[in-house]
Amino acid sequence: MPDSIEHIGENAFSENMIEKLSLPKNLNSIEETVFYDNQISELTLPDNIESIGKAAFVENNIEKLTLPKNLKLIEGWAFDSNKLNELTLPDKVISIGECAFIYNQIEHLSLPKNLRFIDKFAFENNRIHKLSLPDEIEFIGDGAFIDNNIKEVYLPESIYWFADKAFDPFVKLKKKSFFNKIFW
């Protein structure tokens, strides 16, 4: 694709047999289901992308992913049902949508320092065993981290709300004395 492309519409390349993908450097967002159901195993994204739409890369074969440094928003199901085992999220990400990384193989997860919102089932059914929540996190949705290998989580003071089923029932939640503002 030529570097002059700034926008690719919904479903533009879905259900093809694309295996390797390097997107144009002027592209600033990725719309819904653009690369849904391909065979993508190698993905290169330009740094000026600020948002990735719903189901943009669902059902591919991506194993390693470094997201662009200017990315702020990852919508629901964006990378659902891939083979992700390595994921690098940039510090500018503030929101991760519903089921965004569900059904992958992520073991190590480092969440960006500016992340505020993790929607329901965002990281369900992975292999995460160690989780460190950013100091600025405010919301964690239902089932966000269920079906992983997490044993304990430290909850920062910034958290305003998290669902009672955000984690598996055996996960030990460690906290400070700030729970007067948490809603179970």
C-alpha positions in Angstrom: 0.0 0.0 0.0 1.3 3.5 -0.8 2.4 5.7 2.2 -0.1 8.4 1.1 -3.1 6.3 2.4 -4.5 7.9 5.5 -7.7 5.9 5.9 -8.9 2.3 5.1 -12.6 1.6 5.4 -14.5 -1.1 7.2 -14.1 -4.7 5.9 -11.7 -3.5 3.2 -9.4 -6.5 3.5 -11.4 -9.0 5.6 -11.6 -12.7 4.8 -8.6 -12.8 2.5 -5.4 -14.9 2.9 -3.1 -12.0 3.9 -0.1 -13.4 5.8 2.3 -10.4 6.2 1.1 -6.8 6.6 3.0 -3.5 6.7 0.6 -0.5 6.8 1.4 2.9 5.3 3.2 5.5 7.4 0.4 8.1 7.0 -2.4 5.9 8.2 -3.9 7.4 11.4 -6.6 4.9 12.4 -7.7 1.4 11.6 -11.5 1.0 11.2 -13.7 -2.0 12.2 -13.1 -5.4 10.8 -10.6 -4.1 8.2 -8.3 -7.2 8.5 -10.8 -9.6 10.0 -10.3 -13.3 9.4 -7.0 -13.4 7.5 -3.8 -15.4 8.1 -1.7 -12.4 9.3 1.3 -13.6 11.3 3.6 -10.6 10.8 2.2 -7.1 11.4 3.9 -3.7 11.2 1.9 -0.7 12.2 2.9 3.0 11.7 3.6 5.2 14.7 0.9 7.7 14.0 -2.1 5.3 14.4 -4.2 6.6 17.4 -7.0 4.1 17.3 -7.7 0.5 16.3 -11.4 -0.3 15.6 -13.6 -3.1 16.7 -12.5 -6.6 15.4 -9.9 -5.0 13.2 -7.5 -8.0 13.4 -9.8 -10.7 14.9 -9.0 -14.3 13.9 -5.5 -14.0 12.5 -2.2 -15.7 13.5 -0.4 -12.7 15.1 2.1 -14.0 17.7 4.2 -10.9 18.5 2.8 -7.4 18.5 4.3 -4.0 19.3 1.6 -1.4 19.0 2.4 2.1 17.7 3.7 4.7 20.1 0.8 7.2 19.5 -2.0 4.6 20.0 -4.6 5.8 22.5 -7.6 3.6 22.0 -8.0 -0.1 21.3 -11.6 -1.0 20.7 -13.4 -4.3 21.4 -12.3 -7.5 19.9 -9.5 -5.7 18.1 -7.1 -8.7 18.5 -9.5 -11.4 19.6 -8.5 -15.0 18.7 -5.0 -14.6 17.5 -1.9 -16.4 18.8 -0.4 -13.4 20.7 2.2 -14.5 23.2 4.2 -11.2 23.2 2.4 -7.8 23.5 3.9 -4.4 23.9 1.4 -1.6 24.7 2.6 2.0 24.4 2.3 4.5 27.3 -0.3 6.6 25.5 -3.0 3.9 25.6 -5.8 5.1 27.9 -8.6 2.6 27.0 -8.7 -1.1 26.1 -12.1 -2.3 24.8 -14.3 -5.3 25.5 -12.7 -8.6 24.6 -9.8 -6.7 22.9 -7.2 -9.5 23.6 -9.5 -12.4 24.5 -8.4 -15.9 23.4 -4.7 -15.4 23.0 -1.6 -16.8 24.7 -0.2 -13.7 26.5 2.0 -14.7 29.5 3.7 -11.5 30.5 1.6 -8.3 30.5 2.9 -4.8 31.2 0.1 -2.3 31.1 0.8 1.3 30.1 1.2 3.9 32.8 -1.6 6.1 31.4 -4.2 3.3 31.1 -7.5 4.3 32.7 -10.1 1.9 31.4 -10.1 -1.9 30.9 -13.4 -3.1 29.6 -15.0 -6.5 30.3 -13.3 -9.7 29.2 -10.4 -7.6 27.7 -7.7 -10.2 28.6 -9.9 -13.2 29.3 -8.5 -16.7 28.5 -4.8 -15.9 28.1 -1.8 -17.3 30.1 -1.0 -14.2 32.2 0.7 -15.1 35.5 2.0 -11.7 36.7 0.0 -8.5 36.5 0.9 -5.1 37.6 -1.8 -2.5 37.3 -0.8 1.1 36.4 -1.1 3.7 39.2 -3.7 5.7 37.2 -6.2 2.8 36.4 -9.8 3.8 37.3 -12.0 1.0 35.9 -11.7 -2.7 35.4 -14.7 -4.5 33.8 -16.3 -7.8 34.5 -14.1 -10.8 33.6 -11.3 -8.6 32.4 -8.6 -11.0 33.6 -10.5 -14.3 34.2 -9.1 -17.6 32.9 -5.5 -16.7 33.4 -2.8 -17.8 35.8 -2.7 -14.7 38.0 -2.3 -15.5 41.7 -2.3 -12.0 43.2 -2.9 -8.4 42.2 -2.1 -5.1 43.9 -4.8 -2.6 43.5 -3.6 1.0 43.2 -5.3 3.9 45.0 -6.6 5.4 41.8 -9.0 2.6 41.1 -12.6 3.8 41.3 -14.5 0.8 40.2 -13.8 -2.8 39.3 -16.3 -5.6 38.8 -16.5 -8.3 41.5 -15.7 -10.9 38.8 -12.8 -9.0 37.1 -10.4 -11.7 38.3 -10.7 -15.4 39.0 -12.1 -16.1 42.5 -8.8 -17.6 43.7 -6.8 -14.4 42.9 -5.6 -12.6 46.1 -6.4 -8.9 45.9 -4.0 -6.7 47.9 -5.0 -3.2 48.6 -4.4 -0.2 50.7 -7.0 1.4 53.0 -8.9 3.2 50.3 -11.9 1.0 49.7 -14.4 3.5 50.7 -14.5 4.6 47.1 -14.7 1.1 45.5 -18.0 -0.4 44.5 -18.1 -4.1 44.7 
